[in-house]
């Protein structure tokens, strides 16, 4: 049995090596996804193009403009002479925000009066608008506090009140790549492993070689092992590739055990392989297998917590995430890489992945056996 299985594994490895296009996709595509998603799919909004209408043109107004420019959130790209010009730039999309400083701003500040400053935000992109809204208030509050300290002295800092000092664990600088890259490992593993496993078996059927394998003494389980084993090796290579790229390009810290990470990811990998085998036993062509795999992309990305928090979803949609294996993989990978937690903390997720793996592999094996028969 072992000799037949090793012979089939060798055959499958040779097939992969002799197909440079497929091999290139398997190796290069994860790196491309890492770079694109790591740099593009970010929630860190910085250097927002901002226009300024300064109707006061006083030292105080210039200090306010410099305060916004000094923050990483805003990049002053245009100065206009009236509000209509500022509105035109926002309508065209040339700027995302606009600062309007009224006439008499400096004089009223010197007199100790309260001055209202308008900050216009383009709300057509809500993700950017919400961040810009908070950042504009933060800069304004900092400027107000500085003015109060200049007027009343450092005694302001000793007034009674609540001083909230937040501390962020695991990702102190709130860098989105630290959140995206670990989740990307799960996405790549699930989608690529499922896709290549399903199409490799269907390809045998399209070429007519699977019938030749059936009439040999090879058992169905041996054929399945031989088909999926090379992709297990490639998948672990992809894991190391993404981890190395994340550390090298984005400085992702690996706070937990790498051995534990690979061990737990291998359990999740079994689920993906089971999905691939199940699809291969259902599809009749490689195109059909690809389309069935593609149908799992949307729920895997959007309902697994990869990019959008599950807590923000409606209860009925959040319930759907419980039947998506990738949602448990996200918790496992991020827990080990970012939090450095161990198996005792991730026990619930590991049990869930084991249940999914058992169900999927059983269904795939039964379906595949019937297909061969």
C-alpha positions in Angstrom: 0.0 0.0 0.0 2.7 2.5 1.0 4.7 1.7 -2.2 1.6 2.4 -4.4 0.8 5.6 -2.5 4.4 6.9 -2.8 4.4 6.1 -6.5 1.2 8.1 -7.0 2.6 11.0 -4.9 5.7 11.0 -7.1 3.5 11.1 -10.2 1.5 14.0 -8.8 4.7 15.9 -7.9 6.1 15.4 -11.3 2.9 16.7 -12.8 3.1 19.8 -10.7 6.8 20.4 -11.6 6.1 19.9 -15.3 3.3 22.4 -15.3 5.2 25.7 -14.7 2.2 27.9 -15.1 0.3 26.2 -12.3 3.4 26.1 -10.1 4.0 29.8 -10.7 0.4 30.7 -9.8 0.7 28.6 -6.6 3.9 30.2 -5.5 3.7 33.8 -6.9 0.0 34.6 -6.5 0.1 34.5 -2.6 3.0 37.0 -2.7 1.0 39.2 -5.0 -2.0 39.0 -2.7 0.2 39.7 0.3 1.6 42.9 -1.3 -1.7 44.2 -2.7 -3.8 43.5 0.4 -1.0 44.5 2.8 -0.6 47.9 1.3 -4.0 48.6 -0.3 -6.5 47.0 2.0 -5.7 49.2 5.0 -7.9 51.1 7.4 -5.1 53.5 8.3 -6.3 56.8 6.7 -3.4 59.2 6.4 -2.5 62.3 4.3 -6.0 63.1 3.3 -6.0 65.8 0.6 -7.3 69.0 2.2 -8.1 72.5 0.9 -8.0 75.6 3.1 -10.0 78.8 2.9 -8.3 81.2 5.3 -10.4 84.4 5.5 -8.4 85.7 8.4 -4.7 85.3 7.3 -3.4 86.0 10.7 -0.6 84.3 12.7 -3.2 82.4 14.7 -4.9 81.1 11.6 -1.6 80.0 10.1 -0.8 78.2 13.4 -4.1 76.3 13.1 -3.3 75.3 9.5 0.2 74.1 10.5 -1.4 72.0 13.3 -3.5 70.2 10.8 -0.6 69.9 8.4 1.7 68.5 11.1 -0.7 65.6 11.8 -0.3 62.6 9.6 -4.0 62.7 8.8 -4.1 65.8 6.6 -2.1 67.0 3.6 -2.8 70.6 2.7 -2.8 70.5 -1.1 -4.8 73.7 -2.0 -5.5 77.2 -0.8 -8.7 78.9 -2.1 -10.0 82.4 -2.0 -13.7 81.6 -1.3 -16.1 78.9 -0.2 -17.3 78.3 -3.7 -13.8 77.3 -4.9 -13.5 74.9 -1.9 -16.9 73.3 -2.8 -15.8 72.9 -6.4 -12.6 71.1 -5.4 -14.6 68.7 -3.2 -17.2 68.1 -5.9 -14.4 67.2 -8.4 -12.8 64.8 -5.9 -9.6 66.8 -5.9 -9.7 67.1 -2.1 -11.5 65.0 0.5 -11.8 67.8 3.2 -11.8 71.5 3.6 -10.9 73.8 6.4 -12.7 77.2 6.6 -11.2 79.8 9.0 -13.5 82.8 9.4 -12.4 86.4 9.3 -11.6 87.8 12.8 -10.3 84.4 14.0 -7.1 85.7 15.4 -8.6 88.9 16.9 -11.4 86.9 18.7 -8.9 84.4 20.0 -6.8 87.2 21.4 -9.9 88.6 23.1 -10.5 85.2 24.8 -13.7 84.6 22.8 -14.9 81.3 21.4 -14.4 80.9 17.6 -16.2 78.4 15.4 -14.1 76.9 12.6 -15.8 74.9 9.8 -14.3 71.6 8.6 -16.0 70.2 5.5 -15.7 66.5 4.9 -16.6 64.5 1.7 -18.9 61.8 3.0 -19.2 59.9 -0.3 -16.7 57.4 1.2 -17.9 56.7 4.7 -14.8 54.8 5.7 -12.6 57.8 5.0 -15.2 60.3 6.3 -15.5 58.7 9.7 -11.7 58.7 10.2 -11.4 62.3 9.0 -14.2 63.4 11.2 -12.5 62.0 14.3 -9.1 63.3 13.3 -10.4 66.8 12.6 -11.9 66.9 16.1 -8.8 65.6 17.7 -6.5 68.2 16.1 -9.0 71.0 17.0 -9.1 69.8 20.7 -5.3 69.7 20.9 -5.2 73.3 19.6 -7.9 74.4 22.1 -6.0 72.8 25.0 -2.8 74.5 23.9 -4.5 77.9 23.8 -6.0 77.3 27.3 -2.7 76.4 28.7 -1.1 79.5 27.2 -3.9 81.7 28.7 -4.2 80.2 32.1 -0.9 78.5 32.6 0.0 74.9 33.5 -2.5 75.0 36.4 -5.0 73.8 33.9 -3.4 70.3 34.1 -4.0 70.1 37.8 -7.8 70.7 37.7 -9.9 67.8 39.0 -11.3 65.5 36.4 -11.0 62.1 34.8 -7.8 61.4 32.9 -8.4 58.4 30.6 -5.1 56.9 29.3 -5.9 54.1 26.8 -3.4 51.4 26.2 -3.5 49.1 23.1 -2.2 45.6 23.5 -0.8 43.4 20.7 -0.9 46.2 18.1 0.1 49.4 19.9 0.3 51.5 16.7 -3.0 50.2 15.4 -1.3 49.2 12.1 -3.9 47.5 9.8 -1.3 45.1 8.1 -0.8 43.5 11.5 -4.5 42.6 11.4 -4.7 41.8 7.6 -1.7 39.6 7.1 -2.5 36.9 9.6 -6.0 36.7 8.2 -4.6 36.6 4.7 -2.9 33.3 5.6 -6.3 31.7 6.3 -7.8 33.1 3.1 -5.0 31.9 0.9 -4.8 28.5 2.4 -8.5 27.9 2.1 -9.1 29.2 -1.4 -5.9 28.0 -3.0 -5.9 24.6 -1.4 -9.6 24.0 -2.3 -9.1 25.2 -5.8 -6.0 23.2 -6.8 -7.2 20.1 -5.0 -10.6 20.1 -6.8 -9.2 20.9 -10.2 -6.4 18.3 -10.0 -8.8 15.4 -9.6 -11.3 16.7 -12.2 -8.4 17.1 -14.6 -7.8 13.4 -14.3 -11.4 12.8 -15.2 -11.2 15.2 -18.2 -8.1 13.5 -19.5 -9.6 10.0 -19.1 -6.7 8.9 -16.9 -8.8 8.4 -13.8 -10.4 5.4 -15.4 -7.0 3.9 -15.9 -6.2 4.4 -12.2 -9.5 2.8 -11.2 -8.8 -0.5 -12.9 -5.5 -0.8 -11.1 -5.2 -2.2 -7.5 -5.1 1.3 -6.2 -7.6 2.0 -3.5 -9.7 5.2 -3.4 -8.1 6.3 -0.2 -4.6 5.9 -1.7 -5.6 7.9 -4.7 -7.0 10.7 -2.5 -3.8 10.8 -0.3 -1.6 10.9 -3.4 -3.6 13.7 -4.8 -3.7 15.9 -1.8 -0.3 15.3 -0.3 1.7 17.4 -2.8 -0.7 20.3 -2.2 -0.1 20.0 1.6 3.6 20.5 1.0 2.9 23.5 -1.3 0.4 24.9 1.3 3.0 24.8 4.1 5.5 26.5 1.7 2.9 29.2 1.1 2.4 29.7 4.8 6.1 30.2 5.4 6.2 32.4 2.3 3.4 34.7 3.6 4.8 34.8 7.1 8.3 35.7 5.9 6.8 38.4 3.6 4.7 39.8 6.4 7.7 40.0 8.8 10.1 41.4 6.1 7.7 43.9 4.4 5.3 44.9 7.2 7.2 44.0 10.4 4.5 41.6 11.6 5.6 40.2 15.0 5.2 36.5 15.6 4.6 36.4 19.3 3.5 32.8 19.6 5.0 29.4 18.8 5.7 28.8 15.1 5.4 25.1 15.7 2.0 25.5 17.3 0.9 27.7 14.5 1.9 25.2 11.8 0.3 22.4 13.7 -3.1 24.2 14.2 -3.0 25.5 10.6 -2.6 21.9 9.4 -5.9 21.0 11.0 -7.6 23.9 9.1 -5.8 22.6 6.0 -7.6 19.3 6.3 -10.9 21.1 6.1 -9.8 22.9 2.9 -8.6 19.7 1.4 -11.9 18.0 2.2 -13.8 20.8 0.5 -11.6 20.4 -2.6 -12.2 16.6 -2.7 -15.9 17.1 -2.3 -16.0 19.7 -5.1 -14.0 17.4 -7.3 -16.4 14.6 -6.8 -19.3 16.9 -7.7 -17.9 18.9 -10.7 -17.5 17.4 -14.1 -15.1 19.9 -15.6 -12.3 22.1 -14.3 -14.3 25.2 -15.2 -17.2 23.9 -13.1 -14.8 23.1 -10.2 -13.4 26.6 -10.4 -16.9 28.2 -10.4 -17.9 26.1 -7.3 -14.8 27.2 -5.5 -15.3 30.8 -6.6 -18.8 30.7 -4.9 -17.1 30.2 -1.6 -14.9 33.3 -1.9 -17.5 35.9 -1.0 -18.7 34.3 2.3 -15.1 33.3 3.2 -13.8 36.8 2.9 -16.8 38.9 4.2 -18.2 36.6 6.9 -15.1 35.2 8.4 -13.9 38.4 10.2 -11.0 38.7 7.7 -11.7 42.4 7.1 -15.0 43.3 8.6 -15.7 42.7 12.3 -18.3 40.1 13.0 -19.6 42.2 16.0 -20.7 44.9 13.6 -22.9 42.5 11.6 -26.6 41.7 12.2 -27.3 38.8 14.5 -28.7 36.6 11.7 -25.7 37.2 9.5 -23.3 36.7 12.4 -24.9 33.3 12.9 -23.9 32.3 9.3 -20.3 32.9 10.2 -20.4 30.0 12.7 -20.6 27.5 9.7 -17.7 29.1 7.9 -14.5 27.3 8.9 -12.3 30.3 8.0 -13.9 32.3 10.9 -12.3 29.9 13.4 -9.0 29.9 11.5 -8.9 33.7 11.8 -9.1 33.5 15.6 -6.4 30.7 15.7 -3.9 32.4 13.4 -4.3 35.9 14.9 -4.3 34.5 18.4 -0.9 32.7 17.9 0.8 35.4 15.8 -0.4 38.6 17.5 -1.4 37.6 21.0 1.1 34.7 21.5 -1.6 32.6 23.1 -1.4 28.8 23.5 -3.6 25.8 22.9 -5.6 26.2 26.1 -6.9 29.6 25.0 -7.8 28.4 21.5 -9.4 25.1 22.6 -12.9 26.1 21.4 -11.7 27.1 17.9 -9.6 24.0 17.6 -12.5 21.7 18.5 -14.7 23.5 16.0 -12.1 23.1 13.2 -11.8 19.4 14.1 -15.6 18.9 13.9 -15.6 20.7 10.5 -12.7 18.6 9.3 -14.4 15.4 10.3 -17.7 16.2 8.7 -16.2 17.5 5.4 -13.7 14.7 5.0 -16.3 12.1 5.7 -18.7 13.6 3.2 -15.9 14.0 0.6 -14.7 10.4 1.1 -18.2 9.0 0.7 -19.0 11.1 -2.3 -15.6 10.4 -3.9 -16.0 6.7 -3.4 -19.4 6.6 -5.0 -18.1 8.7 -7.9 -15.3 6.2 -8.6 -17.8 3.3 -8.3 
